[in-house]
Amino acid sequence: MVEARLHDGTTIDVEVLGHGPAVLMPVNPISATGIKADELRAWGVDPSLGRTFMEGLASNFTVVAFDYEGHRMASPAPDTLTPDNITSDILAVANSAGIDQFAY
């Protein structure tokens, strides 16, 4: 796992899995457990959704996963969350993973 520094100075964990063309995915690569997993299941959501996506794509792609939503919930930046800064954050994630070209 690597870290990316975002526009507001916070850092986010980035996980890279697989080989091939790069795909950046703003999903949580860590499966939910305990009460959180039970709540997700109650709503029909796979508590391992991010991990499932990653593993499903990793045989053909380099998957770069980062929990942007979870990060922003924990580190809100309402005054600076602009399209330019979000783009900057995505590029910071790609750079931290050593990716020059990617799909999002």
URDAVEN-V492519 format. One record per pair of residues at least 4 apart in sequence whose ideal C-beta (glycine too) atoms are under 7 Angstrom apart, sorted by the first residue. I is the first residue (numbers start at 1). GAP is how many residues later the second one is. D is the distance in whole Angstrom. If there is no record, write none. Layout:
# URDAVEN-V492519
I/GAP/D, I/GAP/D
This chain:
# URDAVEN-V492519
1/12/5, 1/13/7, 1/14/5, 2/12/5, 2/94/5, 2/95/6, 3/8/5, 3/9/7, 3/10/6, 3/11/7, 3/93/6, 4/7/7, 4/8/5, 4/10/5, 4/62/7, 4/88/4, 4/89/5, 4/92/4, 5/4/7, 5/6/5, 5/87/6, 6/4/5, 6/5/7, 6/6/6, 6/83/5, 6/86/6, 7/73/6, 7/78/4, 7/81/5, 7/82/6, 8/69/5, 8/72/6, 10/65/5, 12/54/5, 12/59/5, 13/53/7, 14/50/6, 14/52/5, 14/79/5, 14/82/5, 14/83/6, 15/14/4, 15/50/5, 16/46/6, 16/48/5, 16/81/5, 17/37/5, 17/41/5, 17/46/5, 18/39/7, 18/40/3, 18/41/7, 18/43/6, 18/44/5, 18/45/5, 19/43/6, 20/40/5, 20/41/5, 20/42/6, 21/40/6, 21/41/7, 22/39/7, 22/40/4, 22/42/6, 22/77/4, 22/79/7, 22/80/4, 23/34/6, 23/38/5, 23/40/6, 23/41/7, 23/79/6, 23/80/5, 24/40/5, 24/66/6, 24/69/6, 24/70/6, 24/78/5, 24/80/5, 25/28/6, 25/38/6, 25/39/7, 25/40/5, 26/40/6, 26/42/4, 26/43/7, 27/22/7, 27/23/3, 27/26/6, 27/38/5, 27/40/7, 28/22/4, 28/39/4, 28/42/6, 29/21/5, 29/22/6, 29/25/6, 29/36/4, 31/16/6, 31/17/4, 31/20/5, 32/4/4, 32/5/4, 32/8/6, 32/15/4, 33/4/5, 35/4/6, 36/4/7, 37/4/6, 37/10/4, 38/4/6, 39/4/7, 40/5/4, 40/7/5, 41/4/7, 41/6/6, 45/4/6, 46/6/6, 48/4/5, 49/4/7, 50/4/6, 50/15/6, 51/4/6, 52/4/6, 53/4/6, 54/4/6, 54/9/5, 54/11/5, 57/4/5, 57/6/5, 58/5/5, 64/29/6, 64/30/7, 64/33/5, 64/35/6, 64/38/7, 66/27/5, 67/4/6, 68/4/6, 69/4/6, 70/4/6, 71/4/6, 72/4/6, 72/5/7, 77/4/5, 80/5/5, 81/4/6, 81/5/7, 82/4/7, 83/4/6, 84/4/6, 85/4/6, 86/4/7, 87/4/6, 88/4/6, 89/4/7, 90/4/7, 90/14/6, 91/4/6, 92/4/6, 93/4/7, 94/5/4, 94/8/6
